Amino acid sequence: MQTHHADAGYVPVVHLYATEAAYRGTTYESQLTEAVNHITDTFARNGGQVTHQSIFIRDAARIGEVHRTLLALYGDGEHPATTYIAQAPCDESKLLSVEATGIAGATVEYRGAQSTVVHHDGITWVQTANVGTGTRQEPSAYDQTGHALTDAEGALASAGARVEQIVRTWFYVGEITSADAHATSAQRYQELNRARTDFFQGIDFLTGYTPASIRHAVYPASTAIGMAGQDIRLSTLALLTKRDDVRTVPLENPRQVAAFDYAKHYSPQSPKFSRAMAIAYGDKASIYISGTASITASETQHIGNAALQTEETLDNITALISAENLTRHGLPGFSAGLRNLGIVRAYVKHAADYPAVRAVCEKRLGAIPVIYTIGDVCRDDLLVELEGIAHATAAA
C-alpha cells in the first residue's frame, strides 16, 4: 500500500490507495476475506477508511456469490461503495483481486453498496458504484448505456449530487469490440459512444469551476474497458462544493487529438471524455487520468508489441500531467510526474502479454500500486490501457 498527502486547503487529508491479490486460500470466499480484511486494517492503522473498492473477478458467474460474501464480512455494519468487474486477474493463481481507495482526515458516509459520500472542509465527493446484482439485460449496447447512465443519475441524486457535477466515469463493457446485433453492424463501443453523446447533450459539466481559458467542451475523465459477459456497468465520481477556490480543469494531451474530435471512422459519435480531470484547491491538485493507450495524434503505435505500447502509454501519461501541460491548461506552477501517481490500473488484452506489461510498469513506476487485469481495449490493435490518479503540487 502507498499513501499520498494532499492538503485540502485548510484541513490536511491523506489519500490512501491499495491493491491486493490474496495469496492464501483457494476459494472466492477465502481470498476475498483476506484481501478486504487486510486493506481495511491497513487503512485503519493510517487513520483512514475505505471510500470505494473495485473487485475484479475471474468468473462472472460468481459475482453474486462474491457480493453475498462481502455483505457477510461487514455483517450489519455499513460498507463502502463496491464495484464488481468481470475481469480476471492477470495472475492465473488468483480468483479475484481488490483495489481500494480511501481517505484519512475526512468524514465518510456509507450509503449502502452503491455510494460513498466524503466531506472535508467544504468539499464533498460522491462515489457511486454498480454492485453487479439484478442487472437488466437490454437488447442493445445503446439501451444498456442509457440505462446505466440513468441509474447512475439516480444514485447520485440519492446522495445529493447531479450529473453535471461528475468529474470521472468508468464504463465496463461486455464484448466491447463486438458488433452490436441491434445496430447497423456498429461495434458495441461505438454504440456506447452514441448513447453517451445523446445523454450528455445539453449538460454543462462543472460550470463555474472551470477556468475561462478552457474554451472547448468540458467532459468528465473516463475509461471504457471490456469485461466478460454482455452487461454494461458504470461507476462515477462527482464533486460538490461552494468554495470559490476549487478549480476543475479538463486536460487534453499535447501528443494526442482530443477524443471528442476523433474522426468518424473511429466512431460515428466521438467518445465524449477528457484525457484527465484535475481538481485543484490551495496548492494541491488531484488528477484523475482517463484510460490511456499507445496512441499519438489519433493513431495506434507499436502494433503487436505490448511492451512498447506500455512504454508509449506511460509517455502519454507523463506528457498529460507534466508541468508544461498543466500550465497550458491554466494551472501554472503545478507539476506532476510518474512518481506522483498514487495508484494505477493496467488492463491487458491478452494474458500472454502480462509479463511484458508488468516488467515495463515495474521499471518505470517502482513501488506505486498497480493492479493488472484482463480487459479488452476498445481497438483491436491496442494491447494495453492504463489509468490512474496523480497528485500535483504547486511550487512555493
C-alpha positions in Angstrom: 0.0 0.0 0.0 1.1 3.5 -0.7 -0.2 6.8 0.8 -0.1 10.3 -0.6 -0.7 13.5 1.3 -3.0 16.2 -0.2 -3.7 19.5 1.5 -7.4 20.2 1.0 -6.9 23.9 1.6 -7.3 24.3 5.3 -7.7 20.8 6.7 -5.0 18.3 5.6 -6.2 14.9 4.3 -4.3 11.8 3.4 -5.3 9.8 0.3 -4.9 6.1 0.7 -4.5 3.5 -2.1 -4.1 -0.2 -2.0 -4.1 -3.2 -4.4 -4.5 -6.7 -3.0 -4.3 -10.0 -4.8 -4.8 -12.5 -2.0 -2.0 -15.1 -1.8 -3.6 -17.6 0.5 -6.8 -19.5 0.2 -8.2 -21.4 -2.7 -11.8 -20.2 -2.7 -13.5 -16.9 -3.6 -14.7 -16.6 0.0 -11.2 -17.1 1.5 -9.4 -14.8 -1.0 -12.0 -12.0 -0.6 -11.9 -12.2 3.2 -8.2 -12.0 3.3 -8.0 -9.1 0.8 -10.7 -7.0 2.3 -9.6 -7.5 5.9 -6.0 -6.6 5.1 -6.9 -3.4 3.3 -9.4 -2.3 5.9 -7.0 -3.0 8.7 -4.1 -1.2 6.9 -6.3 1.9 6.2 -7.5 1.9 9.8 -3.9 1.9 11.1 -3.3 5.0 9.0 -6.4 6.7 10.5 -8.5 6.2 7.4 -11.5 4.5 5.9 -12.1 2.8 2.5 -14.2 5.0 0.3 -14.5 2.7 -2.8 -13.4 -0.8 -3.7 -13.3 -2.5 -7.0 -13.4 -6.3 -7.0 -12.1 -7.9 -10.2 -13.5 -11.4 -10.6 -12.2 -14.3 -12.8 -15.6 -15.9 -13.3 -18.5 -13.5 -14.0 -21.0 -16.2 -12.8 -19.5 -15.8 -9.3 -20.3 -12.1 -8.8 -23.5 -12.8 -6.8 -21.6 -15.1 -4.5 -18.8 -12.6 -4.0 -21.3 -9.9 -3.2 -23.0 -12.1 -0.6 -19.6 -12.9 0.9 -18.8 -9.2 1.2 -22.1 -8.5 2.9 -21.4 -11.3 5.4 -17.9 -9.8 6.1 -19.4 -6.5 7.1 -22.3 -8.1 8.9 -24.9 -5.4 9.9 -22.3 -2.7 9.5 -22.2 -0.2 6.7 -19.6 -0.7 3.9 -18.1 1.4 1.1 -19.4 1.6 -2.4 -18.2 -1.5 -4.2 -17.9 -2.2 -8.0 -17.8 -5.8 -9.2 -16.0 -6.2 -12.5 -15.9 -9.3 -14.6 -12.2 -9.1 -15.4 -9.8 -11.9 -14.5 -6.6 -11.0 -12.5 -3.6 -11.4 -14.8 -2.1 -13.7 -12.2 -3.7 -17.0 -13.1 -3.4 -18.3 -9.5 -5.9 -15.6 -8.3 -9.6 -15.9 -8.4 -10.1 -12.2 -7.6 -8.2 -9.1 -6.8 -9.2 -5.9 -4.9 -8.3 -2.3 -5.5 -9.3 0.2 -2.8 -9.2 4.0 -2.4 -9.5 5.6 1.0 -9.0 8.8 2.9 -7.9 9.9 6.4 -8.9 13.3 7.9 -12.4 13.5 6.4 -15.9 12.5 7.3 -17.1 9.4 5.4 -20.7 8.3 5.0 -21.6 4.9 3.5 -24.9 4.9 1.6 -25.4 1.2 1.1 -23.4 -0.6 -1.5 -23.9 1.9 -4.3 -22.5 5.2 -2.9 -20.0 6.7 -0.5 -20.0 10.4 0.4 -16.9 12.1 1.7 -16.8 15.6 3.3 -13.8 17.7 4.1 -13.6 21.4 4.6 -16.4 22.5 2.3 -15.8 19.9 -0.4 -18.0 16.8 -0.9 -17.1 13.8 -3.1 -19.8 11.3 -4.1 -18.6 8.0 -5.4 -21.2 5.7 -7.0 -20.7 2.0 -7.8 -22.6 -0.7 -9.6 -22.9 -3.7 -7.3 -23.5 -6.0 -10.2 -26.7 -7.7 -8.9 -30.1 -7.6 -10.7 -28.6 -6.1 -13.9 -31.2 -5.7 -16.7 -30.5 -7.4 -20.0 -31.3 -4.7 -22.6 -31.2 -5.7 -26.2 -28.6 -3.2 -27.4 -25.4 -1.5 -26.1 -27.1 1.8 -26.8 -30.0 0.9 -24.4 -27.7 -0.6 -21.9 -25.6 2.5 -21.8 -28.6 4.8 -21.5 -30.0 2.8 -18.6 -26.6 2.7 -16.8 -26.4 6.5 -17.1 -29.9 6.8 -15.8 -29.2 4.5 -12.9 -26.1 6.5 -12.1 -28.1 9.7 -12.2 -30.5 8.2 -9.6 -27.6 7.0 -7.4 -26.1 10.5 -7.5 -29.4 12.2 -6.7 -29.9 10.0 -3.7 -26.6 11.3 -2.3 -27.4 14.9 -3.2 -25.4 15.2 -6.4 -26.2 15.9 -10.1 -24.9 14.5 -13.4 -23.2 17.9 -14.3 -21.0 17.5 -11.1 -19.4 14.3 -12.4 -15.6 14.5 -12.8 -14.9 10.8 -13.6 -16.7 7.8 -15.1 -15.8 4.2 -15.5 -17.7 2.1 -18.1 -17.2 -1.7 -18.0 -18.5 -3.1 -21.3 -19.1 -6.7 -22.2 -18.0 -7.7 -25.7 -16.7 -4.1 -26.2 -15.3 -4.7 -29.7 -18.0 -7.0 -31.0 -20.6 -5.9 -33.5 -23.9 -4.9 -31.9 -26.6 -7.2 -33.3 -29.2 -4.5 -32.7 -27.4 -1.7 -34.7 -26.2 -1.5 -38.3 -23.0 -3.6 -37.8 -21.8 -1.0 -35.2 -19.3 -2.0 -32.6 -20.7 -2.1 -29.1 -18.2 0.6 -28.0 -19.4 2.8 -30.8 -23.0 2.4 -29.7 -21.9 3.3 -26.1 -20.4 6.5 -27.6 -23.6 7.2 -29.4 -25.7 6.8 -26.2 -23.3 8.8 -24.1 -23.3 11.6 -26.6 -27.1 11.7 -26.5 -27.3 11.5 -22.7 -24.7 14.3 -22.3 -26.5 16.6 -24.8 -27.2 19.9 -23.2 -25.3 19.1 -20.0 -22.8 21.8 -19.0 -20.3 19.9 -16.8 -18.7 21.7 -13.9 -19.9 25.2 -14.8 -18.3 27.9 -12.6 -15.3 25.8 -11.6 -13.5 25.5 -15.0 -11.0 28.3 -15.9 -12.1 30.7 -18.6 -9.0 29.7 -20.6 -10.7 26.3 -21.3 -12.6 27.1 -24.5 -13.5 23.6 -25.6 -16.4 21.4 -24.4 -16.0 20.0 -20.9 -16.5 16.3 -20.3 -15.6 14.1 -17.4 -12.5 11.9 -17.4 -13.4 8.4 -18.3 -12.5 4.8 -19.0 -14.5 2.4 -21.2 -13.0 -1.0 -21.0 -14.0 -4.6 -21.9 -15.1 -7.2 -19.5 -16.6 -10.7 -19.7 -20.3 -11.1 -20.4 -22.7 -8.8 -22.1 -23.5 -6.2 -19.5 -22.5 -2.6 -19.4 -21.9 -1.2 -15.9 -21.0 2.3 -14.8 -19.4 3.9 -11.7 -18.9 7.6 -11.2 -17.2 10.2 -9.1 -18.8 13.6 -8.5 -17.6 16.8 -6.8 -19.8 19.3 -4.9 -18.6 22.5 -3.3 -19.5 26.1 -2.6 -15.8 27.1 -2.3 -14.8 29.6 -4.9 -11.1 28.5 -4.9 -11.8 25.0 -6.2 -10.9 24.6 -9.9 -11.9 21.6 -12.1 -9.7 21.5 -15.2 -10.2 19.1 -18.1 -6.8 18.1 -19.5 -6.0 17.2 -23.1 -2.8 15.6 -24.2 -0.4 17.5 -26.4 0.6 14.2 -28.0 -2.9 13.2 -28.9 -6.0 14.5 -30.7 -8.8 15.2 -28.2 -11.1 12.1 -28.1 -14.2 14.2 -28.7 -12.5 15.3 -32.0 -11.8 11.8 -33.3 -12.6 11.1 -37.0 -15.9 9.4 -37.7 -14.2 6.2 -38.9 -13.3 5.5 -35.2 -16.8 6.0 -34.0 -19.8 7.8 -35.7 -20.3 9.7 -32.5 -16.9 10.5 -30.9 -16.1 9.5 -27.3 -17.2 12.3 -25.0 -14.5 12.4 -22.3 -11.4 14.4 -21.3 -7.9 12.8 -21.2 -7.8 13.7 -17.5 -9.6 15.9 -14.9 -7.6 17.9 -12.5 -9.2 19.2 -9.3 -7.1 22.0 -7.7 -7.6 23.6 -4.3 -4.9 25.5 -2.5 -1.5 24.4 -3.7 -2.6 20.8 -4.3 -4.3 19.1 -7.2 -5.7 15.6 -7.7 -5.6 14.4 -11.3 -7.9 11.6 -12.5 -6.3 10.1 -15.6 -8.6 8.5 -18.1 -7.9 5.2 -19.8 -4.8 5.9 -21.8 -3.3 3.8 -24.6 -0.5 3.7 -27.1 -1.9 6.4 -29.4 -0.3 9.5 -30.7 -2.4 12.0 -32.6 -5.2 9.5 -33.2 -3.2 6.5 -34.5 -2.2 3.3 -32.7 1.5 2.9 -32.2 3.7 -0.3 -31.9 1.1 -2.7 -33.3 1.7 -6.2 -31.9 4.3 -5.2 -29.3 2.8 -5.0 -25.7 6.0 -3.8 -24.1 6.4 -0.8 -26.5 2.7 0.0 -26.2 3.1 0.2 -22.4 6.1 2.5 -22.8 4.2 4.7 -25.2 1.2 4.8 -22.9 3.4 5.9 -19.9 5.0 8.6 -22.1 1.4 9.8 -22.8 0.6 10.0 -19.1 3.9 11.8 -18.5 3.0 14.4 -21.1 -0.5 14.7 -19.8 0.4 15.5 -16.2 3.6 17.5 -16.9 4.2 21.0 -15.6 4.1 22.3 -19.2 0.7 20.7 -19.9 -0.8 21.8 -16.5 0.4 25.4 -17.2 -1.1 25.2 -20.7 -4.5 24.4 -19.1 -4.5 27.2 -16.6 -2.6 25.6 -13.7 0.7 27.4 -13.7 3.2 26.3 -11.0 1.7 22.8 -10.7 3.9 19.9 -11.5 3.5 16.1 -11.5 5.3 13.1 -13.0 5.0 9.3 -12.8 6.4 9.4 -9.3 3.3 11.3 -8.2 0.9 8.6 -9.2 -1.0 7.2 -6.2 -2.4 4.1 -8.0 -2.5 2.6 -11.5 -4.7 0.1 -13.3 -3.3 -1.9 -16.2 -5.8 -3.5 -18.4 -4.1 -6.2 -20.6 -5.9 -7.6 -23.6 -4.1 -10.9 -23.8 -2.9 -12.8 -20.7 0.3 -13.8 -22.6 1.4 -10.1 -22.6 1.1 -9.7 -18.8 4.8 -10.4 -18.1 5.9 -7.8 -20.6 3.4 -5.1 -19.4 4.3 -5.8 -15.8 8.1 -5.5 -16.5 7.7 -2.1 -18.0 5.4 -0.8 -15.3 7.7 -2.0 -12.5 10.7 -0.4 -14.3 9.1 3.0 -14.7 6.6 3.1 -11.7 8.6 1.4 -9.0 6.6 0.8 -5.8 3.4 2.5 -7.0 0.5 0.1 -6.5 -0.6 -1.4 -9.9 -3.4 -3.8 -10.4 -3.3 -6.0 -13.5 -6.5 -7.4 -15.1 -7.5 -8.9 -18.4 -9.7 -6.3 -20.1 -10.3 -5.9 -23.8 -9.3 -2.5 -25.1 -11.7 -0.6 -27.5 -9.5 -1.1 -30.6 -8.4 -4.5 -31.9 -4.8 -3.3 -32.3 -4.4 -1.9 -28.7 -2.9 -4.4 -26.3 -2.9 -2.4 -23.0 -4.6 0.5 -21.4 -3.6 2.3 -18.2 -5.4 4.7 -15.9 -4.5 6.2 -12.6 -4.7 9.1 -10.1 -1.8 11.5 -9.6 -1.3 14.3 -7.0 0.4 17.5 -8.2 1.8 20.2 -6.0 2.3 23.9 -6.9 5.7 25.5 -6.5 6.0 27.7 -3.4 
